[in-house]
Each structure stands twice: as structure tokens, then as C-alpha cells.
Amino acid sequence: MSSPSTPTGPGHRPEAETVMRELRALSTAQDRLDHYAADRFGVNRTDLRALDLIGQAGVISPTELAAALGMSTGATSTVLDRLEAVGYARREPDPDHRRRTLVRITHRAEQLSEAIFAPVIRGTLEQAVGYPDAVLIAIADFLSAHTALLNRYLSEAPPADASAGSSEHEDAPEASS
């Protein structure tokens, strides 16, 4: 079955369509993993994404985190307040700039992250053993290029309109005063 997000027809190789289907399946599985991890951490998905970005960076400024999340600095401050309150992140003064703050994840967050993601990482590395280096390099190149494509698309896309495309509430009866 075809859909607008999985084009078929002239110019589309079956192999490329297979890759697209697998990327969609991977995205769905990753979404489920993120949901599971957020539940285990007891945080919402935005807070989990922030933790992931902080962990990837090792140390990051709140402004850099806001840009990576695509959020305002005020909204990011609220995210950091929640993460600090549950003991997963901490803000500390930047030793090189007295007015700047840096953020890092806590040992508690590292331990829980290890418990959740280590089996997935181990499994991925075990799967990779079965592939020649040239294939792994090609996979990494493709994924890197695809990530760049998504980032370009999102940086150039028009702003999302919360009401666009949503018919969820159109049939609901209006509340009476």
C-alpha cells in the first residue's frame, strides 16, 4: 500500500522504497523506545529529549540546549527546572565565564540511562559484527546524510500551525455558557 509519505512510480527504485519503509519502521520503534524510556525516567518526552541532548554533549549551555530542542530559552529553563527537581540534571557556573551557566546530567541519570539503553547498544554492536566495515561505513554515511536532510527540512519548513490539519475537535459540540 502506498501513501503520500512513501512515493512510488517512475524514478523510485524498489530498493530505495524498501529503505524508506525501514526508516519509517525504525522511527516507529525509536518512538516506542523513547516512550518507554520517558516512562522509566518518569519525565515527559521533551524532558527526555533534553536529557539525551545533554548526555550527548557531556556539558552544554542552556542557550545551546534551547537551540537544539527548538524551544525558547524560557521554556528550556522550565525543562531544566523539572530535570533538576527529579535529580537528573544540574546547572553549574561556567568556570570560563562568570555569567554563563553549564548543564550536565547527574550520576543518577547516567545509571538509569545505562539500565535502559545498554541492552540496545549491546545488541546494535552485536548486529554490526556481521557486516563488513565498508557496509557499516555506507550505512553510517546514509544515516548521516538522512539526518542532515531532516535537519535542513525542519530549518526551512514553515512554522507549524496548531490548527492546521487538525479535525480532532471540529465535530465536538461547543460548550454552553
N, C-alpha and C positions, 0 to 999 in steps of 0.2 A: 504494500500500500504506500502510495506517495502522499506527501504533504507539502505545503509551501516551504517548509524549512528543510526538506530533503528533495531538491530538484532532480529530475530525471530527464532524459532526452538527449538530443544531439549535443556533443561536446562534453558530455559527462561519462567518464569511464566507469564501468561497473566496480572496479577496484576502489576508485575514489568514493563512490557511493557507499561501499562497504565500510571504508574508513569513517565516513560521516556518520553512518549508523552506529559504529562502535564508539565514536566520540560522544554521541548522544547517550548511549548506554553507560559509558564511563561517567558522564556528567550526572546522570540519574543515580548511579551507585555512589559517587562522591557526595551528592546531595544527601543521600541516606546516611553516609558515614558522618557528615557534618552534623546532621540532626542527632544522631546517636551521641556524638562527642559533646554537643551542646547540652544534651540531657545529662550525660555523665558529669560534666563540669557544673551543671546547674545554672547555666547562663543562657542568654538568648543568642541567636546566630550572629548578630552584629558583634557582640562581645567576644564570641568565639573567633570570628574573623580577625578582630583586633589582637587577640592573644596570639593567633597564628602569625600575624604580621610582626608583632613584637618579637616573638620567638625566632622568626626567620632573620630579623635584623640583629638580634642579640641585644642591642640598645638602640633606641630611636627617640627622636624628639616628638612631643605631642603634635606639632605642626606637620611633621613628615608623616606621622600616623594618620592624621586627618586627611592629608592628600591621598595617601594610599587607600584609605577607606572610602574616599569620595564624599566626605562629610565636612561640615563646618568645624572649626576649632572648638566652638561652644558645645556642639553635640558630642565631639570626641572627648571633651573634658568630662561630660556626663558618663560616657562609656568607661573612662579611666576611673572615675569615682566608684562605679559599680565593681570594676575589677579589683580595685584596692580594697573595697569593703569586704569582698569574699576571699581576699588573700592571694590573688593570682598575679597581680602586677604591683609595681611600686614606682613612684616618681622620686627622683633624687636630683639634687643640684648638679649641673654640668660643671666639672672641675675646671674646664677651659673657658667658661663664660658664666659670670656670676648671675646673669638674669635669665639664663636658659635652664630648662628642666629636661631631664632624660627619663625614659621609661624602660623598664626591663621586667621580664616575668620572674616570678618567685620560684624558689625551690619546690614549693608545694605544687605549683602549676606544671613545672618540669616533670615531677613524679607522676602526676595524673596523665599528662600528655604521653609519657613513656608507656604507661599501662594501657592506654587506648591505642596508640599508633605503632608501637614497636612490632606487634604481630603483622601489621600490614606492611611495614617497612621490610621486615624479615622476609615475608612472602614475596614481595616485589623483587628483592635482591636474589632470592632463590629462583624465581622465574627467569631473571635476567641471565643466570648462569647458562641457560640453554640456548642463548643466542650469541652468534659471533659478534665481536667488537664492532665490525662495520655496520651490522644491522642495528645495534644499540645506538651507535652514533647517528645513523639515519633516523631512528625513532626520536632521539633527543633533538635533532635538528628540526624535524617536522613539528614536534610539540612546541619547541621554542618559537618557530615561525607562526604557528597557530595562536600561541599566546600573544605574540606581537600583533597579529591580525585582530584579535578580540580587543586588545587594548587600544588600537587605532580606531576601531569601530566605535568603541564606547567613548573615546575622547572626542569624536566627531559627531556622534549621534545627537539629535535634538533632545532637549530636556524631556524627561518623562512627564506626562500629564496624568495625574492620578485618576482622572475621569475618563481618559481615552480608552476605548476598547472594553470598558467595564459595563456589563449589563447586569451585574450581580444584584443591584438594588433597584433596577428600573421597574420590576414588576411588584416590588414590595409596596404594600399600602402605606399611604402617608400617615404620619402620626397626627392625631387630632389634638387641638389645643385645649 
